Amino acid sequence: MYIATIYIALLRWTALVTVLATFVHSNYEDVIQGAHCSVLDGNTIFFPLVVLLFAGLYKMAYLTAKDSRLAI
């Protein structure tokens, strides 16, 4: 039971790290070259949303299984 909440938290933190990693990956060359603007591409938003979607689905499945065990 406790492990499932750890997995959910881990998936949410993975989404945050994915945002930061894709943002850094998109702007690394510009920072090295000294550009004054930053790029925010579609992957910076899309991949973390997919990870958060999986975290939400996992949480819903966990809560459904927990409720199912209580009903029996």
C-alpha positions as a Markdown table, in Angstrom:
| # | Residue | x | y | z |
|---|---|---|---|---|
| 1 | Met | 0.0 | 0.0 | 0.0 |
| 2 | Tyr | 2.7 | 2.4 | 1.0 |
| 3 | Ile | 4.8 | 1.5 | -2.1 |
| 4 | Ala | 2.1 | 2.6 | -4.5 |
| 5 | Thr | 2.1 | 6.2 | -3.0 |
| 6 | Ile | 5.9 | 6.2 | -3.5 |
| 7 | Tyr | 5.5 | 5.2 | -7.1 |
| 8 | Ile | 2.9 | 8.0 | -7.7 |
| 9 | Ala | 5.2 | 10.6 | -6.1 |
| 10 | Leu | 8.1 | 9.3 | -8.1 |
| 11 | Leu | 6.2 | 9.6 | -11.3 |
| 12 | Arg | 5.2 | 13.2 | -10.4 |
| 13 | Trp | 8.8 | 14.1 | -9.6 |
| 14 | Thr | 9.8 | 12.5 | -12.9 |
| 15 | Ala | 7.4 | 14.9 | -14.7 |
| 16 | Leu | 9.1 | 17.9 | -13.0 |
| 17 | Val | 12.6 | 16.6 | -13.9 |
| 18 | Thr | 11.4 | 16.0 | -17.5 |
| 19 | Val | 10.3 | 19.6 | -17.7 |
| 20 | Leu | 13.6 | 20.9 | -16.5 |
| 21 | Ala | 15.6 | 18.4 | -18.6 |
| 22 | Thr | 13.8 | 19.2 | -21.9 |
| 23 | Phe | 14.1 | 23.0 | -21.2 |
| 24 | Val | 17.8 | 22.7 | -20.6 |
| 25 | His | 18.3 | 20.5 | -23.6 |
| 26 | Ser | 16.4 | 23.0 | -25.8 |
| 27 | Asn | 18.4 | 26.0 | -24.6 |
| 28 | Tyr | 21.9 | 24.6 | -23.9 |
| 29 | Glu | 23.5 | 25.6 | -27.2 |
| 30 | Asp | 22.0 | 29.1 | -26.9 |
| 31 | Val | 23.3 | 29.6 | -23.4 |
| 32 | Ile | 26.8 | 28.4 | -24.5 |
| 33 | Gln | 26.7 | 30.8 | -27.5 |
| 34 | Gly | 25.4 | 33.7 | -25.4 |
| 35 | Ala | 22.0 | 34.2 | -26.9 |
| 36 | His | 19.6 | 36.3 | -24.9 |
| 37 | Cys | 16.4 | 34.5 | -25.6 |
| 38 | Ser | 15.2 | 31.0 | -24.5 |
| 39 | Val | 13.2 | 28.5 | -26.5 |
| 40 | Leu | 10.1 | 26.7 | -25.2 |
| 41 | Asp | 9.3 | 24.0 | -27.6 |
| 42 | Gly | 6.4 | 21.5 | -27.6 |
| 43 | Asn | 8.3 | 18.7 | -26.0 |
| 44 | Thr | 8.9 | 20.8 | -22.9 |
| 45 | Ile | 5.1 | 20.6 | -22.2 |
| 46 | Phe | 4.1 | 17.4 | -24.0 |
| 47 | Phe | 6.4 | 14.8 | -22.3 |
| 48 | Pro | 5.7 | 15.9 | -18.7 |
| 49 | Leu | 2.0 | 15.9 | -19.4 |
| 50 | Val | 2.3 | 12.3 | -20.6 |
| 51 | Val | 4.1 | 11.4 | -17.5 |
| 52 | Leu | 1.5 | 13.1 | -15.3 |
| 53 | Leu | -1.2 | 11.3 | -17.2 |
| 54 | Phe | 0.4 | 8.0 | -16.4 |
| 55 | Ala | 0.8 | 9.1 | -12.7 |
| 56 | Gly | -2.9 | 9.9 | -12.6 |
| 57 | Leu | -3.9 | 6.7 | -14.2 |
| 58 | Tyr | -1.7 | 4.7 | -11.8 |
| 59 | Lys | -3.3 | 6.6 | -8.8 |
| 60 | Met | -6.8 | 5.9 | -10.1 |
| 61 | Ala | -6.0 | 2.2 | -10.6 |
| 62 | Tyr | -4.5 | 2.0 | -7.1 |
| 63 | Leu | -7.5 | 3.7 | -5.4 |
| 64 | Thr | -9.9 | 1.5 | -7.4 |
| 65 | Ala | -8.1 | -1.7 | -6.3 |
| 66 | Lys | -8.0 | -0.4 | -2.7 |
| 67 | Asp | -11.7 | 0.3 | -2.8 |
| 68 | Ser | -12.4 | -3.1 | -4.3 |
| 69 | Arg | -10.5 | -4.8 | -1.5 |
| 70 | Leu | -12.5 | -3.0 | 1.1 |
| 71 | Ala | -15.9 | -3.9 | -0.5 |
| 72 | Ile | -15.3 | -7.6 | -0.3 |
